[in-house]
Amino acid sequence: MTDPTTDTDGVLDLLMDDMRARDTILEENFDPESGGLRWASRSATRSIIAGVIRNGVLLTRAAAILLREDVAQAREDGLSWDEIAEALDTTAAEAERRYGTATH
């Protein structure tokens, strides 16, 4: 696995991937009537920013579930831990430790 943080192009690719992912989340999940405003409207003691944080928690949980399912599917499809680790931007040992019990 090439360490993208040791070369400029790799770092730029990582930043662009992160920015695209963030933009996708915002495009799909953020408008004035979503998340924070809905959370705040349910109780006078809740703030919009607390609702935005809550949205982030829910999205993170959902993403974690999907990721476990995707890793399980990748293993069923025959991908090695090295291949999965490269996609996860980690080591094979860490990927297997974290997702080795993932079931589909």
C-alpha positions in Angstrom: 0.0 0.0 0.0 1.4 3.4 -1.0 1.3 6.0 1.7 -0.4 8.9 0.0 0.6 11.3 2.7 4.3 11.1 1.6 3.7 12.6 -1.9 2.0 15.8 -2.8 -0.4 14.2 -5.4 -1.5 11.6 -2.8 -2.3 14.3 -0.3 -4.3 16.4 -2.8 -6.2 13.3 -3.8 -7.1 12.6 -0.2 -8.2 16.2 0.3 -10.3 16.1 -2.8 -12.0 12.8 -1.8 -12.8 14.2 1.6 -14.2 17.4 0.1 -16.4 15.5 -2.4 -17.7 13.3 0.4 -18.5 16.3 2.6 -20.2 18.1 -0.3 -22.3 15.0 -1.0 -23.4 14.7 2.6 -24.3 18.4 2.6 -26.2 18.3 -0.7 -28.2 15.3 0.4 -28.9 16.2 4.0 -28.8 19.9 4.6 -31.6 22.4 3.9 -33.4 24.9 6.1 -36.1 22.4 6.9 -33.9 19.5 7.8 -31.8 18.3 10.7 -31.1 21.1 13.0 -34.3 23.0 12.6 -36.5 19.9 13.0 -34.6 18.9 16.1 -34.9 22.4 17.6 -38.6 22.6 16.8 -39.4 19.6 19.0 -38.4 21.3 22.2 -37.9 24.9 23.3 -34.7 23.9 25.1 -33.0 22.5 21.9 -30.8 24.6 19.6 -30.4 24.3 15.9 -26.7 23.6 16.2 -27.5 20.7 18.6 -29.7 19.4 15.9 -27.0 19.7 13.3 -24.7 17.7 15.7 -27.5 15.1 16.1 -27.8 14.8 12.4 -24.1 14.2 12.2 -24.3 11.4 14.8 -27.2 9.7 12.9 -25.3 10.0 9.6 -22.1 8.6 11.2 -24.0 5.6 12.6 -25.7 4.9 9.3 -22.4 5.2 7.5 -20.7 2.8 9.9 -23.5 0.2 9.4 -23.2 0.5 5.6 -19.4 0.3 5.8 -19.5 -3.0 7.8 -22.0 -4.4 5.3 -19.7 -3.4 2.4 -16.6 -4.9 4.0 -18.5 -8.1 4.6 -19.7 -8.2 1.0 -16.1 -7.5 -0.2 -14.9 -10.5 1.8 -17.7 -12.6 0.4 -16.6 -11.5 -3.1 -13.0 -12.6 -2.3 -11.2 -9.4 -1.7 -8.1 -9.7 0.5 -7.6 -7.7 3.7 -4.9 -5.8 1.8 -7.3 -4.7 -0.9 -9.9 -3.7 1.7 -7.4 -1.9 3.8 -6.3 0.2 0.9 -9.9 1.3 0.3 -10.2 2.0 4.1 -6.9 4.0 4.1 -5.5 1.7 6.9 -3.4 -1.4 7.3 -4.6 -4.9 6.6 -4.2 -5.8 10.3 -6.3 -2.9 11.4 -9.0 -3.5 8.8 -9.2 -7.2 9.9 -9.2 -6.2 13.6 -12.0 -3.7 13.0 -14.1 -5.5 10.5 -13.1 -9.2 10.7 -16.3 -10.1 12.4 -18.4 -8.2 9.9 -21.3 -10.3 8.6 -23.6 -9.5 5.8 
